[in-house]
Amino acid sequence: MADGSERSTDDLRLGQAAELLGVSPDTLRRWEADGRLATHRSAGGQRLVALTEVRRLLAERRSAAVPSPRRVVRGSARNRFPGIVTRIERDGLVAVVEILAGPHRVVSLMTAEAVDEMDLREGDEATGVVKATNVIVEAPAVREPRE
């Protein structure tokens, strides 16, 4: 899809785009031939991919990912507190998440965006992971559909 344009700051070389997408440059060439990926050429003939195309493909791959029925969480932390989310308080960019884990109450300060990405709600199962001074909240990879 040669158009003779120069490379802009919104363009990536084919190899860079492949690295970001976790595929090979050959895969991107096949996607281009199949019409799945739009590319253009620099004045020197180098194949370029627009950042918007890379973002679109990343979003497609995320939405098409099939979650494994097995738990996907592995880690070295030994202080794990499985329990139920009892409180979520948002304040701008941050959120406080509280987990009742048996006799323990685990509280984590995290970004509101992380709460949204995890689709955390009060009553959900979650695990508070304590490593040094950080508390990391984990949720099962597979859950019942929400209404």
Secondary structure, 3 states (H helix, E strand, C coil): CCCCCCCCCCEEEHHHHHHHHCCCHHHHHHHHHCCCCCCEECCCCCEEEEHHHHHHHHHHHHHHCCCCCCCCCCCCCCEEEEEEEEEEEEECCEEEEEEEECCEEEEEEEEHHHHHHHCCCCCCEEEEEEECCEEEEECCCCCCCCC
